[in-house]
Amino acid sequence: MISVVKSILPVDFTDFDRASIELRFLNLLMQLEQLMTQRIIPITSPNFIAGEVLDCPMDWTAVFGNSRPLALEIGCGTGHFILAQARKQPDINFLAIDIYNKGCLKTCAKIDEAGLQNVRVMRVEARWLMETGLRPESLAAVYINCPDPWPKKRHRRRRLVNRDFLESLAHYLLPDGDFFFSTDFDNYAEDVAEQIRNLPGYGNMLQSDWVHDLPGYPISKYMQRFLDKGQPIYFIHHQRDARVSRGKLPSSTAQRGFRVDWQKAENG
């Protein structure tokens, strides 16, 4: 590799120390190799479901050992929100998903320590889960808290929550099922509010497009960081309109999205 670096440097390259450049490049390669070979810590928690089992819609009654309503948190982070929500609603089964192994590991640790029986954790991408692991009209609630806002305008097409996603999600919510979305990024809130405002199958449960305070809604550690800095959180709450039958919903298949190789996502 060093020979490659030498070959691409100009012959009259005298403004910089060649040896220093070569050393820095070698160090960069070593760091890259460490990242590529980083070991994923196995998750042995009894509350963890391996994503490899998703080859058909799962029998969630068998998974939880009961037929209570199923709620989904997309992007559980390190588990602060799902821990609080599951404690509040012991009569609800919660599935917490994330693409990052470390987040799933920490979430499982919190659930195991709390002794909660109504939470399962899975490392899986949301659209992949909907495609393969869920049946239509199977979710009593969906929570998405502070997903990556992709703030640069050219990257906003990578956002998880867009019209295609919302159209697809409506098929998986039970009639009167709840959809909660929160973000610390004003443009993301505006975008989601605009997309869902007149979307068939959804009804706004708030007096405005969003609010900055949602009584009883758990505040995650991530949200609290922004609140401590005086930055607002934008909360959106809609329900699946029971008056609109599933057959009258827009037909849509959730796009695979930016994280097509979510299994290879970094573990940080």
PyMOL commands that set and color helices and strands:
alter all, ss='L'
color gray80, all
select helices_A, chain A and resi 2-8+18-36+51-53+60-64+80-88+101-114+126-132+153-158+163-172+186-197+221-228+246-248+262-264
alter helices_A, ss='H'
color red, helices_A
select strands_A, chain A and resi 48-49+70-74+93-98+119-123+139-145+173-183+202-204+234-240
alter strands_A, ss='S'
color yellow, strands_A
deselect
rebuild
show_as cartoon
